[in-house]
Every structure is written in structure tokens, then in C-alpha cells.
Amino acid sequence: ISETLTALTQQEYPKNNTEILVVDDCSVDSTVKEIQKFIQEHPHDQIRLLKMDEKSAGSKKAAITLAIQSA
């Protein structure tokens, strides 16, 4: 995930017109910690970590819906 976020933040598009939304679908790996660390290290990038509720976790459709609603 860090490589993906790095690639997205290095795009030559105005930062004020960009927002990166990452949805935590309650997975049990270390992805959320990596994202939180990346956000702290890149405070000028518009990156938001969204958390799904546990009953919707694991549903890609629900994750996309949450991101669209939050955009």
C-alpha cells in the first residue's frame, strides 16, 4: 500500500484538486498501520482513511460506496 500511495502522491496533478480515500474494511493485516504512518509522513497530501463498520466489512461494493459518499 505504501508504494501505491507514493505513486499517487507523486502524480503531476495539483494537490489542491486531489483527494486519496483509503477504506479500511476491517482486515487483520498491518495495512491500516502503514496507511496511518504514510499519512503522518505526508501531511500536505489529501489522504483520508475511512473505516467500514464490521457488518459491512469485506464487501468491495460497500467499500466503494463509502468512499463515494465521503468524497
N, CA, C and O atoms as a Tripos MOL2 file, in Angstrom:
@<TRIPOS>MOLECULE
protein
  284   283    71     0     0
PROTEIN
NO_CHARGES

@<TRIPOS>ATOM
      1 N           0.8190   -1.1930    0.0000 N.3       1 ILE1
      2 CA          0.0000    0.0000    0.0000 C.3       1 ILE1
      3 C           0.8670    1.2630    0.0000 C.2       1 ILE1
      4 O           0.4930    2.2800   -0.5840 O.2       1 ILE1
      5 N           2.0060    1.1880    0.6490 N.am      2 SER2
      6 CA          2.8970    2.3620    0.6860 C.3       2 SER2
      7 C           3.3780    2.7290   -0.7140 C.2       2 SER2
      8 O           3.4550    3.9100   -1.0540 O.2       2 SER2
      9 N           3.6980    1.7360   -1.5170 N.am      3 GLU3
     10 CA          4.1490    2.0050   -2.8850 C.3       3 GLU3
     11 C           3.0350    2.6320   -3.7110 C.2       3 GLU3
     12 O           3.2840    3.5350   -4.5100 O.2       3 GLU3
     13 N           1.8280    2.1660   -3.5230 N.am      4 THR4
     14 CA          0.6890    2.7180   -4.2500 C.3       4 THR4
     15 C           0.4390    4.1690   -3.8420 C.2       4 THR4
     16 O           0.2350    5.0300   -4.6980 O.2       4 THR4
     17 N           0.4550    4.4390   -2.5430 N.am      5 LEU5
     18 CA          0.2580    5.8050   -2.0630 C.3       5 LEU5
     19 C           1.3730    6.7240   -2.5460 C.2       5 LEU5
     20 O           1.1180    7.8710   -2.9140 O.2       5 LEU5
     21 N           2.6040    6.2280   -2.5470 N.am      6 THR6
     22 CA          3.7290    7.0250   -3.0490 C.3       6 THR6
     23 C           3.5110    7.3820   -4.5140 C.2       6 THR6
     24 O           3.7000    8.5320   -4.9110 O.2       6 THR6
     25 N           3.1160    6.4050   -5.3110 N.am      7 ALA7
     26 CA          2.8770    6.6480   -6.7370 C.3       7 ALA7
     27 C           1.7580    7.6730   -6.9310 C.2       7 ALA7
     28 O           1.8570    8.5440   -7.7950 O.2       7 ALA7
     29 N           0.7080    7.5720   -6.1400 N.am      8 LEU8
     30 CA         -0.4080    8.5120   -6.2620 C.3       8 LEU8
     31 C          -0.0050    9.9240   -5.8590 C.2       8 LEU8
     32 O          -0.4060   10.8910   -6.5080 O.2       8 LEU8
     33 N           0.7820   10.0540   -4.7950 N.am      9 THR9
     34 CA          1.1740   11.3840   -4.3280 C.3       9 THR9
     35 C           2.2330   12.0330   -5.2100 C.2       9 THR9
     36 O           2.4510   13.2400   -5.1180 O.2       9 THR9
     37 N           2.8880   11.2600   -6.0580 N.am     10 GLN10
     38 CA          3.9080   11.8080   -6.9480 C.3      10 GLN10
     39 C           3.3550   12.2100   -8.3150 C.2      10 GLN10
     40 O           4.1130   12.6270   -9.1900 O.2      10 GLN10
     41 N           2.0670   12.0900   -8.4990 N.am     11 GLN11
     42 CA          1.4540   12.4810   -9.7550 C.3      11 GLN11
     43 C           1.6020   13.9910   -9.9540 C.2      11 GLN11
     44 O           1.6120   14.7550   -8.9890 O.2      11 GLN11
     45 N           1.7170   14.4030  -11.2000 N.am     12 GLU12
     46 CA          1.8610   15.8240  -11.5130 C.3      12 GLU12
     47 C           0.4840   16.4450  -11.7220 C.2      12 GLU12
     48 O           0.1680   16.9420  -12.8030 O.2      12 GLU12
     49 N          -0.3070   16.4070  -10.6950 N.am     13 TYR13
     50 CA         -1.6390   16.9870  -10.7120 C.3      13 TYR13
     51 C          -1.7320   17.8610   -9.4770 C.2      13 TYR13
     52 O          -1.1880   17.4900   -8.4370 O.2      13 TYR13
     53 N          -2.3870   18.9910   -9.5450 N.am     14 PRO14
     54 CA         -2.4220   19.9110   -8.3960 C.3      14 PRO14
     55 C          -2.9360   19.2290   -7.1220 C.2      14 PRO14
     56 O          -4.0020   18.6140   -7.1160 O.2      14 PRO14
     57 N          -2.1570   19.3510   -6.0520 N.am     15 LYS15
     58 CA         -2.5100   18.7180   -4.7740 C.3      15 LYS15
     59 C          -3.8580   19.2070   -4.2540 C.2      15 LYS15
     60 O          -4.5960   18.4510   -3.6220 O.2      15 LYS15
     61 N          -4.1770   20.4760   -4.5220 N.am     16 ASN16
     62 CA         -5.4390   21.0100   -4.0150 C.3      16 ASN16
     63 C          -6.6500   20.4700   -4.7740 C.2      16 ASN16
     64 O          -7.7860   20.7110   -4.3650 O.2      16 ASN16
     65 N          -6.4290   19.7500   -5.8620 N.am     17 ASN17
     66 CA         -7.5170   19.1330   -6.6300 C.3      17 ASN17
     67 C          -7.5370   17.6140   -6.4780 C.2      17 ASN17
     68 O          -8.2470   16.9190   -7.2050 O.2      17 ASN17
     69 N          -6.7600   17.1110   -5.5380 N.am     18 THR18
     70 CA         -6.6280   15.6670   -5.3720 C.3      18 THR18
     71 C          -6.9800   15.2550   -3.9520 C.2      18 THR18
     72 O          -6.5850   15.9100   -2.9870 O.2      18 THR18
     73 N          -7.7160   14.1770   -3.8340 N.am     19 GLU19
     74 CA         -8.0090   13.5830   -2.5380 C.3      19 GLU19
     75 C          -7.8910   12.0690   -2.7050 C.2      19 GLU19
     76 O          -8.4550   11.4930   -3.6340 O.2      19 GLU19
     77 N          -7.1630   11.4430   -1.8110 N.am     20 ILE20
     78 CA         -6.9950    9.9900   -1.8420 C.3      20 ILE20
     79 C          -7.7820    9.4110   -0.6700 C.2      20 ILE20
     80 O          -7.5350    9.7460    0.4880 O.2      20 ILE20
     81 N          -8.7220    8.5460   -0.9880 N.am     21 LEU21
     82 CA         -9.5260    7.8980    0.0380 C.3      21 LEU21
     83 C          -9.1360    6.4290    0.1010 C.2      21 LEU21
     84 O          -9.1280    5.7340   -0.9150 O.2      21 LEU21
     85 N          -8.8140    5.9680    1.2950 N.am     22 VAL22
     86 CA         -8.4650    4.5660    1.5070 C.3      22 VAL22
     87 C          -9.4710    4.0140    2.5060 C.2      22 VAL22
     88 O          -9.6880    4.6000    3.5660 O.2      22 VAL22
     89 N         -10.0820    2.8850    2.1670 N.am     23 VAL23
     90 CA        -11.1070    2.3110    3.0290 C.3      23 VAL23
     91 C         -10.5440    1.1070    3.7760 C.2      23 VAL23
     92 O         -10.0350    0.1620    3.1750 O.2      23 VAL23
     93 N         -10.6480    1.1670    5.0910 N.am     24 ASP24
     94 CA        -10.2790    0.0480    5.9640 C.3      24 ASP24
     95 C         -11.4990   -0.8570    6.0760 C.2      24 ASP24
     96 O         -12.5180   -0.4860    6.6590 O.2      24 ASP24
     97 N         -11.3740   -2.0460    5.5060 N.am     25 ASP25
     98 CA        -12.5020   -2.9790    5.5470 C.3      25 ASP25
     99 C         -12.3630   -3.9920    6.6830 C.2      25 ASP25
    100 O         -12.8520   -5.1180    6.5950 O.2      25 ASP25
    101 N         -11.6860   -3.5680    7.7510 N.am     26 CYS26
    102 CA        -11.5020   -4.3830    8.9650 C.3      26 CYS26
    103 C         -10.6070   -5.5940    8.7420 C.2      26 CYS26
    104 O         -10.7540   -6.6110    9.4190 O.2      26 CYS26
    105 N          -9.6860   -5.4910    7.8010 N.am     27 SER27
    106 CA         -8.7500   -6.5910    7.6000 C.3      27 SER27
    107 C          -7.8140   -6.6750    8.8030 C.2      27 SER27
    108 O          -7.6650   -5.7070    9.5480 O.2      27 SER27
    109 N          -7.1980   -7.8150    8.9860 N.am     28 VAL28
    110 CA         -6.3870   -8.0450   10.1810 C.3      28 VAL28
    111 C          -4.8840   -7.9300    9.9230 C.2      28 VAL28
    112 O          -4.0790   -8.2320   10.8040 O.2      28 VAL28
    113 N          -4.5020   -7.4920    8.7140 N.am     29 ASP29
    114 CA         -3.0810   -7.3310    8.4380 C.3      29 ASP29
    115 C          -2.6200   -5.9450    8.8970 C.2      29 ASP29
    116 O          -3.3570   -5.2490    9.5950 O.2      29 ASP29
    117 N          -1.4370   -5.5510    8.5200 N.am     30 SER30
    118 CA         -0.8590   -4.2860    9.0020 C.3      30 SER30
    119 C          -1.1130   -3.1070    8.0650 C.2      30 SER30
    120 O          -0.4720   -2.0650    8.1980 O.2      30 SER30
    121 N          -2.0210   -3.2570    7.1390 N.am     31 THR31
    122 CA         -2.2670   -2.2040    6.1510 C.3      31 THR31
    123 C          -2.6620   -0.8840    6.8030 C.2      31 THR31
    124 O          -2.1540    0.1680    6.4150 O.2      31 THR31
    125 N          -3.5550   -0.9210    7.7810 N.am     32 VAL32
    126 CA         -4.0220    0.3210    8.4110 C.3      32 VAL32
    127 C          -2.8610    1.0530    9.0720 C.2      32 VAL32
    128 O          -2.7680    2.2760    8.9700 O.2      32 VAL32
    129 N          -1.9840    0.3330    9.7410 N.am     33 LYS33
    130 CA         -0.8290    0.9700   10.3780 C.3      33 LYS33
    131 C           0.0730    1.6190    9.3370 C.2      33 LYS33
    132 O           0.5910    2.7150    9.5530 O.2      33 LYS33
    133 N           0.2600    0.9420    8.2070 N.am     34 GLU34
    134 CA          1.0880    1.5040    7.1350 C.3      34 GLU34
    135 C           0.4600    2.7890    6.5880 C.2      34 GLU34
    136 O           1.1580    3.7700    6.3300 O.2      34 GLU34
    137 N          -0.8510    2.7710    6.4160 N.am     35 ILE35
    138 CA         -1.5420    3.9520    5.8970 C.3      35 ILE35
    139 C          -1.4400    5.1040    6.8930 C.2      35 ILE35
    140 O          -1.1450    6.2340    6.5030 O.2      35 ILE35
    141 N          -1.6770    4.8320    8.1570 N.am     36 GLN36
    142 CA         -1.5880    5.8690    9.1930 C.3      36 GLN36
    143 C          -0.1900    6.4850    9.2340 C.2      36 GLN36
    144 O          -0.0440    7.7000    9.3650 O.2      36 GLN36
    145 N           0.8200    5.6510    9.1220 N.am     37 LYS37
    146 CA          2.1990    6.1330    9.1100 C.3      37 LYS37
    147 C           2.4380    7.0080    7.8760 C.2      37 LYS37
    148 O           3.0510    8.0710    7.9770 O.2      37 LYS37
    149 N           1.9630    6.5680    6.7300 N.am     38 PHE38
    150 CA          2.1270    7.3260    5.4910 C.3      38 PHE38
    151 C           1.4540    8.6830    5.6080 C.2      38 PHE38
    152 O           2.0210    9.6960    5.1990 O.2      38 PHE38
    153 N           0.2500    8.7120    6.1630 N.am     39 ILE39
    154 CA         -0.4740    9.9790    6.3260 C.3      39 ILE39
    155 C           0.3150   10.9330    7.2170 C.2      39 ILE39
    156 O           0.4080   12.1240    6.9200 O.2      39 ILE39
    157 N           0.8780   10.4230    8.2990 N.am     40 GLN40
    158 CA          1.6710   11.2650    9.2000 C.3      40 GLN40
    159 C           2.9200   11.8060    8.5160 C.2      40 GLN40
    160 O           3.3270   12.9420    8.7600 O.2      40 GLN40
    161 N           3.5260   10.9870    7.6580 N.am     41 GLU41
    162 CA          4.7500   11.3900    6.9760 C.3      41 GLU41
    163 C           4.4860   12.3150    5.7860 C.2      41 GLU41
    164 O           5.4110   12.9440    5.2730 O.2      41 GLU41
    165 N           3.2370   12.3990    5.3490 N.am     42 HIS42
    166 CA          2.8700   13.2260    4.1870 C.3      42 HIS42
    167 C           1.6840   14.1210    4.5450 C.2      42 HIS42
    168 O           0.6010   13.9750    3.9790 O.2      42 HIS42
    169 N           1.8870   15.0390    5.4750 N.am     43 PRO43
    170 CA          0.7650   15.8510    5.9630 C.3      43 PRO43
    171 C           0.1750   16.8050    4.9230 C.2      43 PRO43
    172 O          -0.9440   17.2850    5.1010 O.2      43 PRO43
    173 N           0.9030   17.0870    3.8480 N.am     44 HIS44
    174 CA          0.4070   18.0330    2.8500 C.3      44 HIS44
    175 C          -0.4000   17.3560    1.7500 C.2      44 HIS44
    176 O          -0.9810   18.0320    0.9000 O.2      44 HIS44
    177 N          -0.4400   16.0460    1.7610 N.am     45 ASP45
    178 CA         -1.2510   15.3100    0.7870 C.3      45 ASP45
    179 C          -2.6410   15.0830    1.3770 C.2      45 ASP45
    180 O          -2.7870   14.8740    2.5810 O.2      45 ASP45
    181 N          -3.6360   15.1250    0.5370 N.am     46 GLN46
    182 CA         -5.0170   14.9380    0.9750 C.3      46 GLN46
    183 C          -5.3370   13.4340    0.9810 C.2      46 GLN46
    184 O          -5.8730   12.8990    0.0100 O.2      46 GLN46
    185 N          -4.9990   12.7710    2.0810 N.am     47 ILE47
    186 CA         -5.2400   11.3380    2.2060 C.3      47 ILE47
    187 C          -6.1300   11.1240    3.4210 C.2      47 ILE47
    188 O          -5.8260   11.5870    4.5210 O.2      47 ILE47
    189 N          -7.2270   10.4210    3.2100 N.am     48 ARG48
    190 CA         -8.1340   10.1190    4.3200 C.3      48 ARG48
    191 C          -8.3180    8.6090    4.4250 C.2      48 ARG48
    192 O          -8.4810    7.9110    3.4240 O.2      48 ARG48
    193 N          -8.2880    8.1330    5.6490 N.am     49 LEU49
    194 CA         -8.5280    6.7230    5.9380 C.3      49 LEU49
    195 C          -9.9410    6.5980    6.4730 C.2      49 LEU49
    196 O         -10.2760    7.1620    7.5150 O.2      49 LEU49
    197 N         -10.7620    5.8600    5.7580 N.am     50 LEU50
    198 CA        -12.1530    5.6460    6.1480 C.3      50 LEU50
    199 C         -12.2940    4.2380    6.7180 C.2      50 LEU50
    200 O         -11.6580    3.3030    6.2340 O.2      50 LEU50
    201 N         -13.1180    4.0880    7.7350 N.am     51 LYS51
    202 CA        -13.2990    2.7820    8.3550 C.3      51 LYS51
    203 C         -14.7230    2.2960    8.1410 C.2      51 LYS51
    204 O         -15.6880    3.0060    8.4250 O.2      51 LYS51
    205 N         -14.8350    1.0900    7.6430 N.am     52 MET52
    206 CA        -16.1500    0.4710    7.4590 C.3      52 MET52
    207 C         -16.6250   -0.0990    8.7870 C.2      52 MET52
    208 O         -15.8180   -0.4290    9.6560 O.2      52 MET52
    209 N         -17.9360   -0.2110    8.9370 N.am     53 ASP53
    210 CA        -18.4260   -0.8870   10.1290 C.3      53 ASP53
    211 C         -18.2520   -2.3970    9.9160 C.2      53 ASP53
    212 O         -18.1750   -2.8690    8.7820 O.2      53 ASP53
    213 N         -18.1940   -3.1230   10.9980 N.am     54 GLU54
    214 CA        -17.8630   -4.5500   10.9250 C.3      54 GLU54
    215 C         -18.8890   -5.3680   10.1560 C.2      54 GLU54
    216 O         -18.5270   -6.3780    9.5530 O.2      54 GLU54
    217 N         -20.1520   -4.9710   10.1560 N.am     55 LYS55
    218 CA        -21.1540   -5.7680    9.4430 C.3      55 LYS55
    219 C         -21.0260   -5.6310    7.9240 C.2      55 LYS55
    220 O         -21.4880   -6.5020    7.1860 O.2      55 LYS55
    221 N         -20.4100   -4.5610    7.4570 N.am     56 SER56
    222 CA        -20.2020   -4.3690    6.0170 C.3      56 SER56
    223 C         -18.8020   -4.7680    5.5720 C.2      56 SER56
    224 O         -18.5100   -4.7830    4.3760 O.2      56 SER56
    225 N         -17.9440   -5.0870    6.5170 N.am     57 ALA57
    226 CA        -16.5440   -5.3960    6.2150 C.3      57 ALA57
    227 C         -16.4340   -6.5340    5.2050 C.2      57 ALA57
    228 O         -17.2040   -7.4940    5.2270 O.2      57 ALA57
    229 N         -15.4620   -6.3930    4.3330 N.am     58 GLY58
    230 CA        -15.1870   -7.4300    3.3490 C.3      58 GLY58
    231 C         -15.9580   -7.2630    2.0510 C.2      58 GLY58
    232 O         -15.6970   -7.9790    1.0850 O.2      58 GLY58
    233 N         -16.8910   -6.3420    2.0100 N.am     59 SER59
    234 CA        -17.6790   -6.1090    0.8060 C.3      59 SER59
    235 C         -17.0440   -4.9900   -0.0100 C.2      59 SER59
    236 O         -17.0070   -3.8380    0.4220 O.2      59 SER59
    237 N         -16.5510   -5.3370   -1.1830 N.am     60 LYS60
    238 CA        -15.9220   -4.3330   -2.0420 C.3      60 LYS60
    239 C         -16.9440   -3.2690   -2.4470 C.2      60 LYS60
    240 O         -16.6240   -2.0820   -2.4970 O.2      60 LYS60
    241 N         -18.1570   -3.6940   -2.7320 N.am     61 LYS61
    242 CA        -19.2030   -2.7460   -3.1220 C.3      61 LYS61
    243 C         -19.4680   -1.7500   -1.9930 C.2      61 LYS61
    244 O         -19.6130   -0.5540   -2.2440 O.2      61 LYS61
    245 N         -19.5320   -2.2370   -0.7510 N.am     62 ALA62
    246 CA        -19.7620   -1.3580    0.3970 C.3      62 ALA62
    247 C         -18.6010   -0.4000    0.5790 C.2      62 ALA62
    248 O         -18.8070    0.7620    0.9310 O.2      62 ALA62
    249 N         -17.3820   -0.8710    0.3450 N.am     63 ALA63
    250 CA        -16.1920   -0.0170    0.4860 C.3      63 ALA63
    251 C         -16.2140    1.1060   -0.5550 C.2      63 ALA63
    252 O         -15.9300    2.2610   -0.2380 O.2      63 ALA63
    253 N         -16.5510    0.7590   -1.7870 N.am     64 ILE64
    254 CA        -16.6280    1.7700   -2.8410 C.3      64 ILE64
    255 C         -17.7440    2.7680   -2.5390 C.2      64 ILE64
    256 O         -17.5710    3.9730   -2.7240 O.2      64 ILE64
    257 N         -18.8680    2.2740   -2.0820 N.am     65 THR65
    258 CA        -19.9870    3.1520   -1.7250 C.3      65 THR65
    259 C         -19.6000    4.1350   -0.6230 C.2      65 THR65
    260 O         -19.9130    5.3220   -0.7080 O.2      65 THR65
    261 N         -18.9210    3.6420    0.4060 N.am     66 LEU66
    262 CA        -18.4620    4.5050    1.4940 C.3      66 LEU66
    263 C         -17.5170    5.5870    0.9700 C.2      66 LEU66
    264 O         -17.6300    6.7530    1.3490 O.2      66 LEU66
    265 N         -16.5960    5.2020    0.1100 N.am     67 ALA67
    266 CA        -15.6420    6.1720   -0.4370 C.3      67 ALA67
    267 C         -16.3490    7.2280   -1.2870 C.2      67 ALA67
    268 O         -16.0280    8.4130   -1.1960 O.2      67 ALA67
    269 N         -17.2950    6.8110   -2.0990 N.am     68 ILE68
    270 CA        -18.0340    7.7630   -2.9300 C.3      68 ILE68
    271 C         -18.8350    8.7240   -2.0700 C.2      68 ILE68
    272 O         -18.8590    9.9250   -2.3400 O.2      68 ILE68
    273 N         -19.4900    8.2100   -1.0400 N.am     69 GLN69
    274 CA        -20.2770    9.0620   -0.1430 C.3      69 GLN69
    275 C         -19.3940   10.0580    0.6040 C.2      69 GLN69
    276 O         -19.8370   11.1590    0.9310 O.2      69 GLN69
    277 N         -18.1540    9.6780    0.8740 N.am     70 SER70
    278 CA        -17.2540   10.5230    1.6320 C.3      70 SER70
    279 C         -16.5010   11.5310    0.7750 C.2      70 SER70
    280 O         -15.9230   12.4910    1.2850 O.2      70 SER70
    281 N         -16.5170   11.3020   -0.5220 N.am     71 ALA71
    282 CA        -15.7790   12.1870   -1.4430 C.3      71 ALA71
    283 C         -16.4320   13.5500   -1.5520 C.2      71 ALA71
    284 O         -15.9430   14.4120   -2.2810 O.2      71 ALA71
@<TRIPOS>BOND
     1     1     2 1
     2     2     3 1
     3     3     4 2
     4     3     5 am
     5     5     6 1
     6     6     7 1
     7     7     8 2
     8     7     9 am
     9     9    10 1
    10    10    11 1
    11    11    12 2
    12    11    13 am
    13    13    14 1
    14    14    15 1
    15    15    16 2
    16    15    17 am
    17    17    18 1
    18    18    19 1
    19    19    20 2
    20    19    21 am
    21    21    22 1
    22    22    23 1
    23    23    24 2
    24    23    25 am
    25    25    26 1
    26    26    27 1
    27    27    28 2
    28    27    29 am
    29    29    30 1
    30    30    31 1
    31    31    32 2
    32    31    33 am
    33    33    34 1
    34    34    35 1
    35    35    36 2
    36    35    37 am
    37    37    38 1
    38    38    39 1
    39    39    40 2
    40    39    41 am
    41    41    42 1
    42    42    43 1
    43    43    44 2
    44    43    45 am
    45    45    46 1
    46    46    47 1
    47    47    48 2
    48    47    49 am
    49    49    50 1
    50    50    51 1
    51    51    52 2
    52    51    53 am
    53    53    54 1
    54    54    55 1
    55    55    56 2
    56    55    57 am
    57    57    58 1
    58    58    59 1
    59    59    60 2
    60    59    61 am
    61    61    62 1
    62    62    63 1
    63    63    64 2
    64    63    65 am
    65    65    66 1
    66    66    67 1
    67    67    68 2
    68    67    69 am
    69    69    70 1
    70    70    71 1
    71    71    72 2
    72    71    73 am
    73    73    74 1
    74    74    75 1
    75    75    76 2
    76    75    77 am
    77    77    78 1
    78    78    79 1
    79    79    80 2
    80    79    81 am
    81    81    82 1
    82    82    83 1
    83    83    84 2
    84    83    85 am
    85    85    86 1
    86    86    87 1
    87    87    88 2
    88    87    89 am
    89    89    90 1
    90    90    91 1
    91    91    92 2
    92    91    93 am
    93    93    94 1
    94    94    95 1
    95    95    96 2
    96    95    97 am
    97    97    98 1
    98    98    99 1
    99    99   100 2
   100    99   101 am
   101   101   102 1
   102   102   103 1
   103   103   104 2
   104   103   105 am
   105   105   106 1
   106   106   107 1
   107   107   108 2
   108   107   109 am
   109   109   110 1
   110   110   111 1
   111   111   112 2
   112   111   113 am
   113   113   114 1
   114   114   115 1
   115   115   116 2
   116   115   117 am
   117   117   118 1
   118   118   119 1
   119   119   120 2
   120   119   121 am
   121   121   122 1
   122   122   123 1
   123   123   124 2
   124   123   125 am
   125   125   126 1
   126   126   127 1
   127   127   128 2
   128   127   129 am
   129   129   130 1
   130   130   131 1
   131   131   132 2
   132   131   133 am
   133   133   134 1
   134   134   135 1
   135   135   136 2
   136   135   137 am
   137   137   138 1
   138   138   139 1
   139   139   140 2
   140   139   141 am
   141   141   142 1
   142   142   143 1
   143   143   144 2
   144   143   145 am
   145   145   146 1
   146   146   147 1
   147   147   148 2
   148   147   149 am
   149   149   150 1
   150   150   151 1
   151   151   152 2
   152   151   153 am
   153   153   154 1
   154   154   155 1
   155   155   156 2
   156   155   157 am
   157   157   158 1
   158   158   159 1
   159   159   160 2
   160   159   161 am
   161   161   162 1
   162   162   163 1
   163   163   164 2
   164   163   165 am
   165   165   166 1
   166   166   167 1
   167   167   168 2
   168   167   169 am
   169   169   170 1
   170   170   171 1
   171   171   172 2
   172   171   173 am
   173   173   174 1
   174   174   175 1
   175   175   176 2
   176   175   177 am
   177   177   178 1
   178   178   179 1
   179   179   180 2
   180   179   181 am
   181   181   182 1
   182   182   183 1
   183   183   184 2
   184   183   185 am
   185   185   186 1
   186   186   187 1
   187   187   188 2
   188   187   189 am
   189   189   190 1
   190   190   191 1
   191   191   192 2
   192   191   193 am
   193   193   194 1
   194   194   195 1
   195   195   196 2
   196   195   197 am
   197   197   198 1
   198   198   199 1
   199   199   200 2
   200   199   201 am
   201   201   202 1
   202   202   203 1
   203   203   204 2
   204   203   205 am
   205   205   206 1
   206   206   207 1
   207   207   208 2
   208   207   209 am
   209   209   210 1
   210   210   211 1
   211   211   212 2
   212   211   213 am
   213   213   214 1
   214   214   215 1
   215   215   216 2
   216   215   217 am
   217   217   218 1
   218   218   219 1
   219   219   220 2
   220   219   221 am
   221   221   222 1
   222   222   223 1
   223   223   224 2
   224   223   225 am
   225   225   226 1
   226   226   227 1
   227   227   228 2
   228   227   229 am
   229   229   230 1
   230   230   231 1
   231   231   232 2
   232   231   233 am
   233   233   234 1
   234   234   235 1
   235   235   236 2
   236   235   237 am
   237   237   238 1
   238   238   239 1
   239   239   240 2
   240   239   241 am
   241   241   242 1
   242   242   243 1
   243   243   244 2
   244   243   245 am
   245   245   246 1
   246   246   247 1
   247   247   248 2
   248   247   249 am
   249   249   250 1
   250   250   251 1
   251   251   252 2
   252   251   253 am
   253   253   254 1
   254   254   255 1
   255   255   256 2
   256   255   257 am
   257   257   258 1
   258   258   259 1
   259   259   260 2
   260   259   261 am
   261   261   262 1
   262   262   263 1
   263   263   264 2
   264   263   265 am
   265   265   266 1
   266   266   267 1
   267   267   268 2
   268   267   269 am
   269   269   270 1
   270   270   271 1
   271   271   272 2
   272   271   273 am
   273   273   274 1
   274   274   275 1
   275   275   276 2
   276   275   277 am
   277   277   278 1
   278   278   279 1
   279   279   280 2
   280   279   281 am
   281   281   282 1
   282   282   283 1
   283   283   284 2
@<TRIPOS>SUBSTRUCTURE
     1 ILE1         2 RESIDUE 1 A ILE
     2 SER2         6 RESIDUE 1 A SER
     3 GLU3        10 RESIDUE 1 A GLU
     4 THR4        14 RESIDUE 1 A THR
     5 LEU5        18 RESIDUE 1 A LEU
     6 THR6        22 RESIDUE 1 A THR
     7 ALA7        26 RESIDUE 1 A ALA
     8 LEU8        30 RESIDUE 1 A LEU
     9 THR9        34 RESIDUE 1 A THR
    10 GLN10       38 RESIDUE 1 A GLN
    11 GLN11       42 RESIDUE 1 A GLN
    12 GLU12       46 RESIDUE 1 A GLU
    13 TYR13       50 RESIDUE 1 A TYR
    14 PRO14       54 RESIDUE 1 A PRO
    15 LYS15       58 RESIDUE 1 A LYS
    16 ASN16       62 RESIDUE 1 A ASN
    17 ASN17       66 RESIDUE 1 A ASN
    18 THR18       70 RESIDUE 1 A THR
    19 GLU19       74 RESIDUE 1 A GLU
    20 ILE20       78 RESIDUE 1 A ILE
    21 LEU21       82 RESIDUE 1 A LEU
    22 VAL22       86 RESIDUE 1 A VAL
    23 VAL23       90 RESIDUE 1 A VAL
    24 ASP24       94 RESIDUE 1 A ASP
    25 ASP25       98 RESIDUE 1 A ASP
    26 CYS26      102 RESIDUE 1 A CYS
    27 SER27      106 RESIDUE 1 A SER
    28 VAL28      110 RESIDUE 1 A VAL
    29 ASP29      114 RESIDUE 1 A ASP
    30 SER30      118 RESIDUE 1 A SER
    31 THR31      122 RESIDUE 1 A THR
    32 VAL32      126 RESIDUE 1 A VAL
    33 LYS33      130 RESIDUE 1 A LYS
    34 GLU34      134 RESIDUE 1 A GLU
    35 ILE35      138 RESIDUE 1 A ILE
    36 GLN36      142 RESIDUE 1 A GLN
    37 LYS37      146 RESIDUE 1 A LYS
    38 PHE38      150 RESIDUE 1 A PHE
    39 ILE39      154 RESIDUE 1 A ILE
    40 GLN40      158 RESIDUE 1 A GLN
    41 GLU41      162 RESIDUE 1 A GLU
    42 HIS42      166 RESIDUE 1 A HIS
    43 PRO43      170 RESIDUE 1 A PRO
    44 HIS44      174 RESIDUE 1 A HIS
    45 ASP45      178 RESIDUE 1 A ASP
    46 GLN46      182 RESIDUE 1 A GLN
    47 ILE47      186 RESIDUE 1 A ILE
    48 ARG48      190 RESIDUE 1 A ARG
    49 LEU49      194 RESIDUE 1 A LEU
    50 LEU50      198 RESIDUE 1 A LEU
    51 LYS51      202 RESIDUE 1 A LYS
    52 MET52      206 RESIDUE 1 A MET
    53 ASP53      210 RESIDUE 1 A ASP
    54 GLU54      214 RESIDUE 1 A GLU
    55 LYS55      218 RESIDUE 1 A LYS
    56 SER56      222 RESIDUE 1 A SER
    57 ALA57      226 RESIDUE 1 A ALA
    58 GLY58      230 RESIDUE 1 A GLY
    59 SER59      234 RESIDUE 1 A SER
    60 LYS60      238 RESIDUE 1 A LYS
    61 LYS61      242 RESIDUE 1 A LYS
    62 ALA62      246 RESIDUE 1 A ALA
    63 ALA63      250 RESIDUE 1 A ALA
    64 ILE64      254 RESIDUE 1 A ILE
    65 THR65      258 RESIDUE 1 A THR
    66 LEU66      262 RESIDUE 1 A LEU
    67 ALA67      266 RESIDUE 1 A ALA
    68 ILE68      270 RESIDUE 1 A ILE
    69 GLN69      274 RESIDUE 1 A GLN
    70 SER70      278 RESIDUE 1 A SER
    71 ALA71      282 RESIDUE 1 A ALA
